[in-house]
Structure formats: C-alpha cells, structure tokens
Amino acid sequence: MLDVKSKLVLKILIKECNNGTYKVIETSDIISAMPAKYRVDSDGLDNILIYLERQECISIKYDDDGVYCLCVLPYGYELSEHDNKKEKGKKSPRLFWILLLCTTLSFLAAFVGSLLAKFIQL
C-alpha cells in the first residue's frame, strides 16, 4: 500500500516516463512538480524512489547525485489506474444532502399544494 506522497511521485513519474521507457529525470524536477503541501526534500524523495523500486512499481537503472534513469513498471501503472478508479467511484457526501433536501422540499410542496386545493374548494 502506498502513502500519499508515494502515489504523487508515482503519478509524476508516469507523466514523465510514458511508454514504459527509461528516462533521465532530475530530483529537482520531481520535487517542483509536487504540490506544496506534500513537497519533500531530496533525501525524502530518494527514500520514496527506493520504496517504489522495492514495491516493483518502478525500475531504477542508475542514480547519480540527484539524477535518476528510471522507468515505470506495469505494476506501477496498475496501482495508479486502480487509485484513479477508486477516486472516481467515490460519492460525494454533499450529493446525499442535496438529494435529501430536494426530496423533503418536494414532499413539503406537494403537501402545501394539497392544503391550498382544499381551502380553495370550500
């Protein structure tokens, strides 16, 4: 299971290394592509990349002072795709409240309408 920062790094690597080919990437490029809330330093990024390699999400051919030659493996693509499907499948709690409010207001409007019809026919 990947944490949030590892997922973000994997998504960035998927954008950079398309077609499963090896590409030379600098750590500064990856760090700058991360959102400010989850930004890490170069040591933290090194640990994340090593973790992703151990999880068989990426393959690192070589690393040299902040420069990596790596590619994303099929399992990395699969994990990212699974997370995207999970995020799309989430239902918003806000939607539930909107539907509940619409239903309640519809019944209330029908009740008021039937009361008005009774009073008009008097």
N, C-alpha and C positions, 0 to 999 in steps of 0.2 A: 504494500500500500504506500502510495506516495503522498508526501505532505504538500502543502500549498506552494511553497517555493520550488520544490522539485517539479511539480506539474507546470508551473510557469516557465521554468528553464526548459523543460521538455517541449513545450509549445513553441518557445522561441527557436529552439534547435530545429524543430520540424519546419518552421517557416524558412530558416536559413538553409538547411540541408534537404532540399527536395530531391525526389527520385532515388533516395537511398544511396547517394554517392557521398564519398568523403569530401569534406570541405574544411579549409583552414579558417578558423574563427578565433578572434582575439577575445579575451575575457572582458575587456572594456566594452566591446560591442554588446555582449550579452547583458552585462550589468546595466548599461544605459538603456537597453530595451525593456528592462523590468520596470513595473510600476514603482513609484517612490515608496509606497507603503511596504513593499516586500523586498526592497533593494538590499543586496548583500555586498560584502567586500570580496576581494579576490580569493582570500582563504576560504570563505564560506562557499563561494562558487566552486572552488576546487573540490571541496568535500561533497557538494551536491553532484558534480560530474562523476566523481568516483563512485558515489552511491548509485547513480543511474547506470553506470557501467556494470556494477555488481548485480544490479537487478535485470541486466541484459536488455535495457532499453536503448542504450547507445553503445557504439564501439569506438574506442579511442585508439587511433593508430600511434600517435605520439603527442607529447606535450612538452613545450619548451618556453619557460618563463612567460606565462600568460598567453601563449598561442597554442591552440589545440587543433589537431587534424582529427575530425570525428565524423561519424555518420549515425543516423538514427536507424535502429534495427526494427524489424516488423513488430516485435512486441511493444516497442515504444509507440508506434503508430496505433496499435490496437488499444493501448491504455488511453491514449489521447482521444481516440474515437469513442471509446466507452464513456469517458468523462463528458464529452460533448453530448452524447445521447442522454446521459443522466441529467445534465443541466437543462436540456430541452424538455425532458419529461416532468420536471418539477412544476407543480401547480402553485400559483401564487395564492397566499392566504388572503390577499386583498380581493381576488376574484370571488372567493367564497362569500365574503362580506357584502360585496356588491350584489351578488345573486340573491342573498338572503334579504337585503334591503329592497330590491326590486320586487321580490315575491311578496313581502309583507305590505309594501305600498300598493301593489296590485289588489290584494285582498281588501285592504282598507278602502281603496277607491270603489271597489265593487259594492262594499257594504254601505258606504255613503251614498252611492248611486241608487241602491235599492231603497234606502230610507227616504231619499228625495222623491222617488217614484210613489211611495206610499203616501207621503204628505200631499203631493200634487193631486192625487186621485180622491182626496177627502172631499 
